[in-house]
Amino acid sequence: MAALLELVKTMKTFDSNSMFLFIVAGIIILFVVAQSIFFLIKAWKRAEEFN
């Protein structure tokens, strides 16, 4: 029960503008962009083969 109360207290002080969330979101966004660029280049090279 005490652990549940500590969890509720922690949730009340949750900061949606914390640096940790900005870093995690930035990493995810960079991963998605990098993956998109990777497959774009791969598709471009494959399309040149069919030319």
C-alpha positions in Angstrom: 0.0 0.0 0.0 2.8 2.4 0.8 4.4 1.7 -2.6 1.2 2.6 -4.3 1.0 5.9 -2.4 4.6 6.7 -3.4 3.7 6.0 -7.0 0.7 8.3 -6.8 2.9 11.1 -5.3 5.4 10.6 -8.1 2.7 10.8 -10.8 1.4 14.1 -9.3 4.9 15.6 -9.7 5.2 14.3 -13.3 6.6 17.0 -15.6 5.6 16.7 -19.2 8.3 19.2 -20.1 11.2 17.3 -18.6 14.5 17.0 -20.4 14.3 13.2 -20.2 11.1 13.2 -22.4 12.7 15.7 -24.9 15.7 13.4 -25.2 13.7 10.3 -25.7 11.4 11.9 -28.2 14.4 13.3 -30.1 16.0 9.9 -30.3 12.8 8.4 -31.6 12.4 11.1 -34.2 16.0 10.8 -35.3 15.6 7.1 -35.6 12.5 7.4 -37.8 14.1 10.0 -40.0 17.3 8.0 -40.4 15.3 4.9 -41.3 13.4 6.9 -43.9 16.5 8.2 -45.5 18.1 4.8 -45.5 15.2 3.2 -47.3 14.9 6.2 -49.7 18.5 5.8 -50.8 18.1 2.0 -51.0 15.0 2.4 -53.2 16.7 5.1 -55.3 19.6 2.8 -56.1 17.2 -0.1 -56.9 15.2 2.2 -59.2 18.4 3.2 -61.1 19.0 -0.5 -61.8 15.6 -0.7 -63.6 16.4 2.4 -65.6 
